Amino acid sequence: MLALSGVLHALAPRLSLTLAAKTWLTGFENTEDIEPKDWLTTAMRGAGVGMAAAGLAGFLLEGSSTEASTGDESPIEIAPESSGS
């Protein structure tokens, strides 16, 4: 999910900022008149690339950790110790 959000932010930063402004500024008047500055759009694009990279890395690490388990491990049963009293 993080990777998809990152791709949206990286490819369409103005659209994602517009959607964010509509949700963050609910209850305020004239939110459609708000226009993001150029530096904010660039920052959103950079954050999107970082989120996409983090999401993909997490996905790849999740896949490699499930491949490492063989599934043929039997559960270990531990019997309670009897007290010596």
C-alpha positions, -999 to 999 in steps of 0.1 A, spaced: 0 0 0 29 23 8 44 17 -26 12 26 -44 8 57 -24 44 66 -32 39 61 -69 9 84 -68 29 111 -50 58 107 -74 38 107 -106 11 132 -98 22 154 -68 -2 182 -75 -32 158 -76 -21 141 -43 -16 176 -27 -51 186 -39 -66 154 -25 -47 159 8 -58 195 11 -95 185 6 -92 159 34 -70 179 58 -89 211 54 -124 198 58 -144 224 76 -125 254 62 -138 277 36 -123 283 1 -101 252 2 -104 250 -36 -85 283 -39 -54 270 -22 -25 264 -46 6 246 -36 40 263 -41 66 247 -64 89 236 -36 61 217 -20 53 199 -52 90 189 -56 91 178 -19 60 157 -24 76 141 -55 107 133 -35 87 119 -6 67 97 -31 99 82 -45 111 74 -10 77 59 0 77 38 -32 112 25 -25 104 17 11 72 -1 1 90 -22 -25 118 -30 -2 94 -41 25 75 -62 -1 108 -78 -12 120 -85 23 86 -99 32 88 -123 3 124 -134 11 115 -141 47 86 -164 37 108 -182 12 133 -189 40 109 -209 61 107 -245 48 74 -254 65 86 -289 74 95 -279 109 76 -298 136 64 -280 167 84 -286 199 65 -299 228 77 -290 263 65 -311 292 61 -293 325 87 -302 351 76 -320 381 83 -303 414 108 -321 437 88 -314 469 
